[in-house]
Amino acid sequence: MLNEDYDNELVRIQEQLTREQIHGLERCFRQFAGFPHFDELMLLSFKLNLGLNMII
């Protein structure tokens, strides 16, 4: 039971970090929205890469 609680808490922390990191990226992209290279496609790419890195 203790190991299961630990695993659940670890997953919760990893999910929270992922959300916080994604929100940080979104804030950065909003700041640089005027630049042509910082668009929604690049933001989506970062989100996907971040998600994959958390899985691997």
C-alpha distance matrix in Angstrom:
0.0 3.8 5.5 5.1 6.3 8.6 9.9 10.6 12.3 14.2 15.4 16.6 18.4 20.0 21.2 22.6 24.4 25.9 27.2 28.7 30.3 31.7 33.1 34.6 36.3 37.6 39.1 40.8 42.2 43.6 45.4 47.0 47.6 51.4 51.1 51.5 48.8 46.0 45.5 42.8 42.6 41.8 39.2 37.6 37.8 35.9 33.2 32.8 32.9 30.3 27.9 28.6 28.1 24.6 23.7 25.4
3.8 0.0 3.8 5.4 5.1 6.2 8.6 9.9 10.6 12.2 14.3 15.3 16.5 18.4 20.0 21.1 22.5 24.4 25.9 26.9 28.5 30.3 31.6 32.8 34.6 36.2 37.5 39.0 40.6 42.1 43.6 45.3 46.2 49.9 49.6 50.2 47.5 44.6 44.4 42.0 41.9 40.7 38.1 36.8 36.9 34.7 32.2 32.0 31.8 29.0 27.1 27.8 26.8 23.3 23.0 24.4
5.5 3.8 0.0 3.8 5.4 5.0 6.1 8.5 9.8 10.4 12.3 14.1 15.2 16.4 18.3 19.9 21.0 22.5 24.4 25.6 26.7 28.5 30.2 31.3 32.8 34.6 36.1 37.4 38.9 40.6 42.2 43.5 44.5 48.1 47.6 48.0 45.1 42.5 42.3 39.9 39.5 38.3 35.9 34.5 34.3 32.2 29.8 29.4 29.0 26.4 24.4 24.7 23.8 20.5 19.8 21.0
5.1 5.4 3.8 0.0 3.8 5.4 5.1 6.1 8.6 9.8 10.6 12.3 14.2 15.3 16.5 18.4 20.0 21.1 22.7 24.3 25.7 27.0 28.7 30.2 31.6 33.0 34.8 36.3 37.5 39.1 40.9 42.3 43.0 46.7 46.3 46.6 43.9 41.1 40.6 38.0 37.7 36.8 34.2 32.6 32.7 30.9 28.2 27.7 27.8 25.3 22.9 23.5 23.0 19.5 18.6 20.4
6.3 5.1 5.4 3.8 0.0 3.8 5.5 5.1 6.1 8.5 9.9 10.5 12.3 14.3 15.4 16.5 18.3 20.0 21.2 22.5 24.2 25.8 27.0 28.5 30.3 31.6 33.0 34.7 36.2 37.5 39.2 40.9 41.6 45.4 45.2 45.8 43.2 40.2 39.9 37.3 37.3 36.4 33.6 32.3 32.6 30.5 27.8 27.8 27.9 25.0 22.9 24.0 23.4 19.7 19.5 21.6
8.6 6.2 5.0 5.4 3.8 0.0 3.8 5.5 5.1 6.1 8.7 9.8 10.5 12.3 14.2 15.3 16.4 18.3 20.0 21.0 22.4 24.3 25.7 26.8 28.5 30.2 31.5 32.9 34.6 36.1 37.6 39.2 40.2 43.8 43.4 44.1 41.4 38.5 38.5 36.2 36.1 34.8 32.1 31.0 31.0 28.7 26.3 26.4 26.0 23.1 21.3 22.3 21.1 17.5 17.7 19.3
9.9 8.6 6.1 5.1 5.5 3.8 0.0 3.8 5.4 5.0 6.2 8.6 9.9 10.6 12.3 14.2 15.4 16.5 18.5 20.0 21.0 22.6 24.4 25.7 27.0 28.6 30.4 31.7 33.0 34.7 36.4 37.7 38.5 42.2 41.7 42.0 39.2 36.5 36.3 33.8 33.5 32.3 29.8 28.4 28.3 26.3 23.8 23.5 23.2 20.6 18.5 19.1 18.3 14.8 14.4 16.2
10.6 9.9 8.5 6.1 5.1 5.5 3.8 0.0 3.8 5.4 5.2 6.2 8.7 10.0 10.6 12.4 14.3 15.4 16.7 18.4 20.0 21.2 22.7 24.4 25.9 27.1 28.8 30.5 31.7 33.1 35.0 36.5 37.1 40.8 40.6 41.0 38.4 35.5 35.0 32.4 32.3 31.5 28.7 27.2 27.6 25.7 22.8 22.8 23.1 20.3 18.0 19.3 18.9 15.2 15.0 17.5
12.3 10.6 9.8 8.6 6.1 5.1 5.4 3.8 0.0 3.8 5.4 5.0 6.2 8.6 9.8 10.5 12.3 14.2 15.4 16.4 18.2 19.9 21.0 22.4 24.3 25.6 26.9 28.6 30.2 31.5 33.2 34.9 35.7 39.4 39.3 40.1 37.5 34.5 34.3 31.9 32.1 31.0 28.0 27.1 27.5 25.1 22.4 23.0 23.0 19.8 18.1 19.8 18.9 15.1 15.8 18.2
14.2 12.2 10.4 9.8 8.5 6.1 5.0 5.4 3.8 0.0 3.8 5.4 5.2 6.2 8.6 9.9 10.6 12.3 14.3 15.3 16.4 18.3 20.0 21.0 22.5 24.3 25.8 27.0 28.6 30.3 31.8 33.2 34.2 37.9 37.4 38.1 35.3 32.5 32.5 30.3 30.2 28.8 26.1 25.2 25.2 22.7 20.4 20.7 20.2 17.1 15.6 16.9 15.6 12.0 12.8 14.9
15.4 14.3 12.3 10.6 9.9 8.7 6.2 5.2 5.4 3.8 0.0 3.8 5.5 5.1 6.1 8.6 9.9 10.5 12.4 14.2 15.3 16.5 18.4 19.9 21.1 22.5 24.4 25.8 26.9 28.6 30.5 31.8 32.4 36.1 35.7 36.1 33.4 30.6 30.2 27.7 27.6 26.5 23.8 22.5 22.7 20.6 17.9 17.9 18.0 15.1 13.0 14.5 14.0 10.2 10.6 13.3
16.6 15.3 14.1 12.3 10.5 9.8 8.6 6.2 5.0 5.4 3.8 0.0 3.8 5.5 5.2 6.2 8.7 9.9 10.7 12.3 14.2 15.4 16.6 18.3 20.0 21.1 22.6 24.5 25.8 27.0 28.9 30.6 31.2 34.9 34.9 35.5 33.1 30.0 29.6 27.1 27.4 26.5 23.4 22.4 23.1 20.8 17.9 18.7 19.2 15.9 14.1 16.4 15.9 12.2 13.3 16.3
18.4 16.5 15.2 14.2 12.3 10.5 9.9 8.7 6.2 5.2 5.5 3.8 0.0 3.8 5.4 5.0 6.1 8.5 9.9 10.4 12.1 14.1 15.3 16.3 18.3 19.8 21.0 22.5 24.3 25.7 27.1 28.8 29.8 33.5 33.3 34.2 31.7 28.7 28.7 26.6 27.0 25.6 22.5 22.1 22.5 19.7 17.3 18.5 18.3 14.8 13.8 16.1 14.8 11.3 13.3 15.8
20.0 18.4 16.4 15.3 14.3 12.3 10.6 10.0 8.6 6.2 5.1 5.5 3.8 0.0 3.8 5.4 5.1 6.2 8.7 9.9 10.5 12.2 14.2 15.2 16.5 18.3 20.0 21.1 22.5 24.3 25.9 27.2 28.1 31.7 31.2 31.9 29.1 26.3 26.3 24.2 24.2 22.7 20.0 19.2 19.3 16.7 14.4 15.1 14.8 11.4 10.3 12.3 11.1 7.5 9.7 12.2
21.2 20.0 18.3 16.5 15.4 14.2 12.3 10.6 9.8 8.6 6.1 5.2 5.4 3.8 0.0 3.8 5.5 5.1 6.3 8.7 9.9 10.6 12.3 14.2 15.4 16.5 18.5 20.1 21.1 22.6 24.6 25.9 26.4 30.2 30.0 30.5 28.0 25.0 24.5 22.1 22.3 21.3 18.3 17.3 18.0 15.7 12.8 13.7 14.3 11.1 9.4 12.2 12.0 8.6 10.4 13.6
22.6 21.1 19.9 18.4 16.5 15.3 14.2 12.4 10.5 9.9 8.6 6.2 5.0 5.4 3.8 0.0 3.8 5.3 5.1 6.1 8.5 9.8 10.5 12.2 14.2 15.2 16.5 18.5 19.9 21.1 22.8 24.6 25.3 29.1 29.1 30.1 27.9 24.6 24.4 22.2 23.0 21.8 18.5 18.2 19.2 16.5 13.8 15.7 16.1 12.6 11.8 15.0 14.3 11.2 13.7 16.7
24.4 22.5 21.0 20.0 18.3 16.4 15.4 14.3 12.3 10.6 9.9 8.7 6.1 5.1 5.5 3.8 0.0 3.8 5.5 5.1 6.0 8.5 9.8 10.4 12.2 14.1 15.3 16.5 18.3 19.9 21.2 22.8 23.9 27.5 27.3 28.3 25.8 22.7 23.0 21.3 21.9 20.1 17.0 17.2 17.6 14.5 12.5 14.5 14.1 10.4 10.6 13.5 12.1 9.5 12.7 15.0
25.9 24.4 22.5 21.1 20.0 18.3 16.5 15.4 14.2 12.3 10.5 9.9 8.5 6.2 5.1 5.3 3.8 0.0 3.8 5.5 5.1 6.1 8.6 9.8 10.5 12.2 14.3 15.4 16.5 18.3 20.1 21.2 22.0 25.7 25.3 25.9 23.3 20.3 20.3 18.2 18.6 17.0 14.0 13.7 14.2 11.3 9.0 10.8 10.9 7.3 7.2 10.5 9.8 7.6 10.6 13.3
27.2 25.9 24.4 22.7 21.2 20.0 18.5 16.7 15.4 14.3 12.4 10.7 9.9 8.7 6.3 5.1 5.5 3.8 0.0 3.8 5.5 5.1 6.1 8.5 9.8 10.4 12.3 14.3 15.2 16.4 18.5 20.1 20.5 24.3 24.4 25.2 23.1 19.7 19.4 17.1 18.2 17.0 13.6 13.4 14.9 12.3 9.5 12.1 13.1 9.8 9.6 13.3 13.2 11.2 13.8 16.7
28.7 26.9 25.6 24.3 22.5 21.0 20.0 18.4 16.4 15.3 14.2 12.3 10.4 9.9 8.7 6.1 5.1 5.5 3.8 0.0 3.8 5.5 5.1 6.1 8.7 9.8 10.6 12.4 14.3 15.3 16.8 18.7 19.7 23.3 23.5 24.9 22.8 19.4 19.7 18.1 19.4 17.7 14.3 15.1 16.3 13.2 11.3 14.3 14.6 11.2 12.0 15.5 14.6 12.9 16.1 18.5
30.3 28.5 26.7 25.7 24.2 22.4 21.0 20.0 18.2 16.4 15.3 14.2 12.1 10.5 9.9 8.5 6.0 5.1 5.5 3.8 0.0 3.8 5.4 5.0 6.3 8.6 9.9 10.7 12.4 14.3 15.6 16.8 18.1 21.6 21.3 22.5 20.1 16.9 17.5 16.2 17.1 15.0 11.9 13.0 13.5 10.0 8.9 12.0 11.6 8.2 10.1 13.2 12.0 11.1 14.6 16.5
31.7 30.3 28.5 27.0 25.8 24.3 22.6 21.2 19.9 18.3 16.5 15.4 14.1 12.2 10.6 9.8 8.5 6.1 5.1 5.5 3.8 0.0 3.8 5.3 5.0 6.2 8.7 9.9 10.5 12.3 14.4 15.4 16.0 19.7 19.5 20.3 18.1 14.8 14.7 12.9 14.0 12.4 8.9 9.8 11.1 8.1 6.3 9.8 10.5 7.8 9.2 12.6 12.5 12.0 14.9 17.1
33.1 31.6 30.2 28.7 27.0 25.7 24.4 22.7 21.0 20.0 18.4 16.6 15.3 14.2 12.3 10.5 9.8 8.6 6.1 5.1 5.4 3.8 0.0 3.8 5.4 5.0 6.2 8.7 9.8 10.5 12.5 14.4 14.9 18.6 19.1 20.5 18.8 15.2 15.2 13.6 15.6 14.2 10.6 12.0 13.9 11.2 9.6 13.3 14.2 11.6 12.9 16.4 16.2 15.4 18.3 20.7
34.6 32.8 31.3 30.2 28.5 26.8 25.7 24.4 22.4 21.0 19.9 18.3 16.3 15.2 14.2 12.2 10.4 9.8 8.5 6.1 5.0 5.3 3.8 0.0 3.8 5.4 5.2 6.4 8.7 10.0 10.9 12.7 14.2 17.6 17.8 19.5 17.7 14.3 15.2 14.5 16.3 14.2 11.0 13.3 14.4 11.2 10.8 14.5 14.4 11.9 14.1 17.2 16.3 15.9 19.3 21.1
36.3 34.6 32.8 31.6 30.3 28.5 27.0 25.9 24.3 22.5 21.1 20.0 18.3 16.5 15.4 14.2 12.2 10.5 9.8 8.7 6.3 5.0 5.4 3.8 0.0 3.8 5.4 5.1 6.2 8.6 9.9 10.7 11.9 15.4 15.1 16.4 14.3 10.9 11.8 11.3 12.8 10.4 7.4 10.1 11.0 7.9 8.3 12.0 12.0 10.2 12.8 15.5 15.0 15.4 18.5 20.1
37.6 36.2 34.6 33.0 31.6 30.2 28.6 27.1 25.6 24.3 22.5 21.1 19.8 18.3 16.5 15.2 14.1 12.2 10.4 9.8 8.6 6.2 5.0 5.4 3.8 0.0 3.8 5.4 5.1 6.2 8.7 10.0 10.1 13.9 14.3 15.6 14.2 10.5 10.5 9.5 11.9 10.5 7.1 9.7 11.8 9.6 9.3 13.0 14.0 12.5 14.4 17.4 17.6 17.8 20.5 22.5
39.1 37.5 36.1 34.8 33.0 31.5 30.4 28.8 26.9 25.8 24.4 22.6 21.0 20.0 18.5 16.5 15.3 14.3 12.3 10.6 9.9 8.7 6.2 5.2 5.4 3.8 0.0 3.8 5.5 5.1 6.4 8.9 9.8 13.3 14.2 16.3 15.4 11.7 12.4 12.3 15.0 13.4 10.4 13.4 15.2 12.8 12.8 16.6 17.1 15.4 17.5 20.6 20.2 20.3 23.4 25.3
40.8 39.0 37.4 36.3 34.7 32.9 31.7 30.5 28.6 27.0 25.8 24.5 22.5 21.1 20.1 18.5 16.5 15.4 14.3 12.4 10.7 9.9 8.7 6.4 5.1 5.4 3.8 0.0 3.8 5.4 5.2 6.5 8.6 11.6 11.7 14.0 12.7 9.3 11.2 12.0 14.2 11.8 9.7 13.2 14.2 11.7 12.8 16.4 16.3 15.0 17.7 20.3 19.6 20.3 23.5 24.9
42.2 40.6 38.9 37.5 36.2 34.6 33.0 31.7 30.2 28.6 26.9 25.8 24.3 22.5 21.1 19.9 18.3 16.5 15.2 14.3 12.4 10.5 9.8 8.7 6.2 5.1 5.5 3.8 0.0 3.8 5.3 5.1 5.8 9.3 9.3 11.0 9.9 6.2 7.5 8.5 10.9 9.0 7.2 10.8 12.2 10.6 11.9 15.1 15.6 15.1 17.5 19.9 19.9 20.9 23.7 25.1
43.6 42.1 40.6 39.1 37.5 36.1 34.7 33.1 31.5 30.3 28.6 27.0 25.7 24.3 22.6 21.1 19.9 18.3 16.4 15.3 14.3 12.3 10.5 10.0 8.6 6.2 5.1 5.4 3.8 0.0 3.8 5.4 5.0 8.5 10.0 12.1 12.1 8.6 9.1 9.9 13.1 12.0 9.9 13.2 15.2 13.9 14.5 17.9 18.8 18.0 20.2 22.9 23.1 23.7 26.4 28.2
45.4 43.6 42.2 40.9 39.2 37.6 36.4 35.0 33.2 31.8 30.5 28.9 27.1 25.9 24.6 22.8 21.2 20.1 18.5 16.8 15.6 14.4 12.5 10.9 9.9 8.7 6.4 5.2 5.3 3.8 0.0 3.8 5.7 7.9 9.3 12.4 12.5 9.5 11.2 12.9 15.7 14.0 12.5 16.1 17.5 15.7 17.0 20.4 20.7 19.8 22.3 24.9 24.6 25.3 28.4 29.8
47.0 45.3 43.5 42.3 40.9 39.2 37.7 36.5 34.9 33.2 31.8 30.6 28.8 27.2 25.9 24.6 22.8 21.2 20.1 18.7 16.8 15.4 14.4 12.7 10.7 10.0 8.9 6.5 5.1 5.4 3.8 0.0 3.8 5.5 5.7 8.8 8.9 6.4 8.9 11.4 13.8 11.9 11.4 15.1 16.0 14.8 16.7 19.7 19.8 19.5 22.3 24.4 24.2 25.5 28.3 29.4
47.6 46.2 44.5 43.0 41.6 40.2 38.5 37.1 35.7 34.2 32.4 31.2 29.8 28.1 26.4 25.3 23.9 22.0 20.5 19.7 18.1 16.0 14.9 14.2 11.9 10.1 9.8 8.6 5.8 5.0 5.7 3.8 0.0 3.8 5.5 7.6 8.6 6.0 6.8 9.2 12.1 11.3 10.8 14.0 15.6 15.1 16.6 19.4 20.2 20.3 22.6 24.8 25.1 26.4 28.9 30.2
51.4 49.9 48.1 46.7 45.4 43.8 42.2 40.8 39.4 37.9 36.1 34.9 33.5 31.7 30.2 29.1 27.5 25.7 24.3 23.3 21.6 19.7 18.6 17.6 15.4 13.9 13.3 11.6 9.3 8.5 7.9 5.5 3.8 0.0 3.8 6.4 8.8 7.7 8.9 12.0 14.4 13.7 14.0 17.2 18.4 18.2 20.0 22.6 23.2 23.6 26.0 27.9 28.2 29.7 32.2 33.4
51.1 49.6 47.6 46.3 45.2 43.4 41.7 40.6 39.3 37.4 35.7 34.9 33.3 31.2 30.0 29.1 27.3 25.3 24.4 23.5 21.3 19.5 19.1 17.8 15.1 14.3 14.2 11.7 9.3 10.0 9.3 5.7 5.5 3.8 0.0 3.8 5.6 5.8 8.0 11.7 13.2 11.9 13.0 16.3 16.7 16.6 19.0 21.3 21.5 22.2 24.9 26.4 26.6 28.5 30.9 31.6
51.5 50.2 48.0 46.6 45.8 44.1 42.0 41.0 40.1 38.1 36.1 35.5 34.2 31.9 30.5 30.1 28.3 25.9 25.2 24.9 22.5 20.3 20.5 19.5 16.4 15.6 16.3 14.0 11.0 12.1 12.4 8.8 7.6 6.4 3.8 0.0 3.8 5.6 6.7 10.4 11.2 10.6 12.5 15.2 15.4 16.2 18.7 20.4 20.7 22.1 24.5 25.7 26.3 28.4 30.4 31.1
48.8 47.5 45.1 43.9 43.2 41.4 39.2 38.4 37.5 35.3 33.4 33.1 31.7 29.1 28.0 27.9 25.8 23.3 23.1 22.8 20.1 18.1 18.8 17.7 14.3 14.2 15.4 12.7 9.9 12.1 12.5 8.9 8.6 8.8 5.6 3.8 0.0 3.8 5.9 9.5 9.4 7.8 10.3 12.9 12.5 13.1 16.0 17.5 17.4 18.9 21.5 22.4 22.9 25.2 27.2 27.7
46.0 44.6 42.5 41.1 40.2 38.5 36.5 35.5 34.5 32.5 30.6 30.0 28.7 26.3 25.0 24.6 22.7 20.3 19.7 19.4 16.9 14.8 15.2 14.3 10.9 10.5 11.7 9.3 6.2 8.6 9.5 6.4 6.0 7.7 5.8 5.6 3.8 0.0 3.8 7.1 8.1 6.2 7.4 10.7 11.0 11.0 13.4 15.6 15.8 16.7 19.3 20.7 21.1 23.1 25.3 26.1
45.5 44.4 42.3 40.6 39.9 38.5 36.3 35.0 34.3 32.5 30.2 29.6 28.7 26.3 24.5 24.4 23.0 20.3 19.4 19.7 17.5 14.7 15.2 15.2 11.8 10.5 12.4 11.2 7.5 9.1 11.2 8.9 6.8 8.9 8.0 6.7 5.9 3.8 0.0 3.8 5.5 5.5 6.5 8.8 10.1 11.1 12.7 14.6 15.7 16.8 18.7 20.3 21.4 23.1 24.9 26.2
42.8 42.0 39.9 38.0 37.3 36.2 33.8 32.4 31.9 30.3 27.7 27.1 26.6 24.2 22.1 22.2 21.3 18.2 17.1 18.1 16.2 12.9 13.6 14.5 11.3 9.5 12.3 12.0 8.5 9.9 12.9 11.4 9.2 12.0 11.7 10.4 9.5 7.1 3.8 0.0 3.8 5.4 5.0 6.1 8.5 9.9 10.5 12.3 14.2 15.2 16.4 18.3 19.8 21.2 22.7 24.4
42.6 41.9 39.5 37.7 37.3 36.1 33.5 32.3 32.1 30.2 27.6 27.4 27.0 24.2 22.3 23.0 21.9 18.6 18.2 19.4 17.1 14.0 15.6 16.3 12.8 11.9 15.0 14.2 10.9 13.1 15.7 13.8 12.1 14.4 13.2 11.2 9.4 8.1 5.5 3.8 0.0 3.8 5.4 5.1 6.2 8.8 9.9 10.6 12.3 14.2 15.3 16.5 18.3 20.1 21.3 22.5
41.8 40.7 38.3 36.8 36.4 34.8 32.3 31.5 31.0 28.8 26.5 26.5 25.6 22.7 21.3 21.8 20.1 17.0 17.0 17.7 15.0 12.4 14.2 14.2 10.4 10.5 13.4 11.8 9.0 12.0 14.0 11.9 11.3 13.7 11.9 10.6 7.8 6.2 5.5 5.4 3.8 0.0 3.8 5.4 4.9 6.3 8.7 9.9 10.5 12.2 14.2 15.3 16.3 18.4 20.1 21.0
39.2 38.1 35.9 34.2 33.6 32.1 29.8 28.7 28.0 26.1 23.8 23.4 22.5 20.0 18.3 18.5 17.0 14.0 13.6 14.3 11.9 8.9 10.6 11.0 7.4 7.1 10.4 9.7 7.2 9.9 12.5 11.4 10.8 14.0 13.0 12.5 10.3 7.4 6.5 5.0 5.4 3.8 0.0 3.8 5.3 5.2 6.3 8.7 9.9 10.5 12.3 14.3 15.3 16.7 18.6 20.1
37.6 36.8 34.5 32.6 32.3 31.0 28.4 27.2 27.1 25.2 22.5 22.4 22.1 19.2 17.3 18.2 17.2 13.7 13.4 15.1 13.0 9.8 12.0 13.3 10.1 9.7 13.4 13.2 10.8 13.2 16.1 15.1 14.0 17.2 16.3 15.2 12.9 10.7 8.8 6.1 5.1 5.4 3.8 0.0 3.8 5.4 5.0 6.2 8.6 9.8 10.5 12.3 14.2 15.5 16.7 18.4
37.8 36.9 34.3 32.7 32.6 31.0 28.3 27.6 27.5 25.2 22.7 23.1 22.5 19.3 18.0 19.2 17.6 14.2 14.9 16.3 13.5 11.1 13.9 14.4 11.0 11.8 15.2 14.2 12.2 15.2 17.5 16.0 15.6 18.4 16.7 15.4 12.5 11.0 10.1 8.5 6.2 4.9 5.3 3.8 0.0 3.8 5.4 5.2 6.1 8.5 9.9 10.6 12.2 14.3 15.5 16.4
35.9 34.7 32.2 30.9 30.5 28.7 26.3 25.7 25.1 22.7 20.6 20.8 19.7 16.7 15.7 16.5 14.5 11.3 12.3 13.2 10.0 8.1 11.2 11.2 7.9 9.6 12.8 11.7 10.6 13.9 15.7 14.8 15.1 18.2 16.6 16.2 13.1 11.0 11.1 9.9 8.8 6.3 5.2 5.4 3.8 0.0 3.8 5.5 5.1 5.9 8.4 9.8 10.4 12.3 14.3 15.3
33.2 32.2 29.8 28.2 27.8 26.3 23.8 22.8 22.4 20.4 17.9 17.9 17.3 14.4 12.8 13.8 12.5 9.0 9.5 11.3 8.9 6.3 9.6 10.8 8.3 9.3 12.8 12.8 11.9 14.5 17.0 16.7 16.6 20.0 19.0 18.7 16.0 13.4 12.7 10.5 9.9 8.7 6.3 5.0 5.4 3.8 0.0 3.8 5.5 5.1 6.1 8.6 9.9 10.7 12.5 14.4
32.8 32.0 29.4 27.7 27.8 26.4 23.5 22.8 23.0 20.7 17.9 18.7 18.5 15.1 13.7 15.7 14.5 10.8 12.1 14.3 12.0 9.8 13.3 14.5 12.0 13.0 16.6 16.4 15.1 17.9 20.4 19.7 19.4 22.6 21.3 20.4 17.5 15.6 14.6 12.3 10.6 9.9 8.7 6.2 5.2 5.5 3.8 0.0 3.8 5.4 5.1 6.1 8.6 10.0 10.7 12.3
32.9 31.8 29.0 27.8 27.9 26.0 23.2 23.1 23.0 20.2 18.0 19.2 18.3 14.8 14.3 16.1 14.1 10.9 13.1 14.6 11.6 10.5 14.2 14.4 12.0 14.0 17.1 16.3 15.6 18.8 20.7 19.8 20.2 23.2 21.5 20.7 17.4 15.8 15.7 14.2 12.3 10.5 9.9 8.6 6.1 5.1 5.5 3.8 0.0 3.8 5.4 5.1 6.1 8.6 9.9 10.5
30.3 29.0 26.4 25.3 25.0 23.1 20.6 20.3 19.8 17.1 15.1 15.9 14.8 11.4 11.1 12.6 10.4 7.3 9.8 11.2 8.2 7.8 11.6 11.9 10.2 12.5 15.4 15.0 15.1 18.0 19.8 19.5 20.3 23.6 22.2 22.1 18.9 16.7 16.8 15.2 14.2 12.2 10.5 9.8 8.5 5.9 5.1 5.4 3.8 0.0 3.8 5.5 5.1 6.3 8.8 10.1
27.9 27.1 24.4 22.9 22.9 21.3 18.5 18.0 18.1 15.6 13.0 14.1 13.8 10.3 9.4 11.8 10.6 7.2 9.6 12.0 10.1 9.2 12.9 14.1 12.8 14.4 17.5 17.7 17.5 20.2 22.3 22.3 22.6 26.0 24.9 24.5 21.5 19.3 18.7 16.4 15.3 14.2 12.3 10.5 9.9 8.4 6.1 5.1 5.4 3.8 0.0 3.8 5.5 5.3 6.5 8.9
28.6 27.8 24.7 23.5 24.0 22.3 19.1 19.3 19.8 16.9 14.5 16.4 16.1 12.3 12.2 15.0 13.5 10.5 13.3 15.5 13.2 12.6 16.4 17.2 15.5 17.4 20.6 20.3 19.9 22.9 24.9 24.4 24.8 27.9 26.4 25.7 22.4 20.7 20.3 18.3 16.5 15.3 14.3 12.3 10.6 9.8 8.6 6.1 5.1 5.5 3.8 0.0 3.8 5.4 5.1 6.2
28.1 26.8 23.8 23.0 23.4 21.1 18.3 18.9 18.9 15.6 14.0 15.9 14.8 11.1 12.0 14.3 12.1 9.8 13.2 14.6 12.0 12.5 16.2 16.3 15.0 17.6 20.2 19.6 19.9 23.1 24.6 24.2 25.1 28.2 26.6 26.3 22.9 21.1 21.4 19.8 18.3 16.3 15.3 14.2 12.2 10.4 9.9 8.6 6.1 5.1 5.5 3.8 0.0 3.8 5.4 5.3
24.6 23.3 20.5 19.5 19.7 17.5 14.8 15.2 15.1 12.0 10.2 12.2 11.3 7.5 8.6 11.2 9.5 7.6 11.2 12.9 11.1 12.0 15.4 15.9 15.4 17.8 20.3 20.3 20.9 23.7 25.3 25.5 26.4 29.7 28.5 28.4 25.2 23.1 23.1 21.2 20.1 18.4 16.7 15.5 14.3 12.3 10.7 10.0 8.6 6.3 5.3 5.4 3.8 0.0 3.8 5.7
23.7 23.0 19.8 18.6 19.5 17.7 14.4 15.0 15.8 12.8 10.6 13.3 13.3 9.7 10.4 13.7 12.7 10.6 13.8 16.1 14.6 14.9 18.3 19.3 18.5 20.5 23.4 23.5 23.7 26.4 28.4 28.3 28.9 32.2 30.9 30.4 27.2 25.3 24.9 22.7 21.3 20.1 18.6 16.7 15.5 14.3 12.5 10.7 9.9 8.8 6.5 5.1 5.4 3.8 0.0 3.8
25.4 24.4 21.0 20.4 21.6 19.3 16.2 17.5 18.2 14.9 13.3 16.3 15.8 12.2 13.6 16.7 15.0 13.3 16.7 18.5 16.5 17.1 20.7 21.1 20.1 22.5 25.3 24.9 25.1 28.2 29.8 29.4 30.2 33.4 31.6 31.1 27.7 26.1 26.2 24.4 22.5 21.0 20.1 18.4 16.4 15.3 14.4 12.3 10.5 10.1 8.9 6.2 5.3 5.7 3.8 0.0
